[in-house]
Amino acid sequence: MEESPAAERTDERPPSQTAYDRVSETTSRFINGVELAAAALFALLFGIGVIDLAIQIAETIPTGEITNPNVVIGFIETGLLLLIIIEVYETVVAYIEQSDTRRIVRLVIYTGVIAMVRKVIIYRTSEYATTQDALFAAISYAIVIFGLVALLYVERSVGGQLER
């Protein structure tokens, strides 16, 4: 039986790798492994968080605490924290898949927006020593939110023009 040309073996060896190439390849594999581990960890945290939220809700139903606005705000806070975990997971996955930078930036902006909305929802002036501290925190939150919204607007405006 005659072998096809593709099945023939050649005695040619690939050019030898330099020390730099070997180190670069090894570190790239290490980073990829760490990224995969981080993605798995965030997925695990999300799963645990969902189960914990379900348990918290189930425990408040018999006691009637489910109607307490502060308890509901606590549930919303936990839910938004879970959304942040999802966004961070999506960002790690985008890095693993070596997605375009625009997608990664968009995911980071979304994560920031969700985090700041969470901060605003759980904001309580009573948690601050003085009203001036509370006002400073509120102004800081507003500046960060406006900055994130502006970044999102610019990213979408520039992104739309780049895709044309």
ABEGO torsion letter per residue (X at the ends): XBBBAAABBBABBBBBBBAAAAAAAAAAAAAAAAAAAAAAAAAAAAAAAAAAAAAAAAAAAAAGAAABAAAAAAAAAAAAAAAAAAAAAAAAAAAAAGBBAAAAAAAAAAAAAAAAAAAAAABBAAABABAAAAAAAAAAAAAAAAAAAAAAAAAAAAAAAAAX
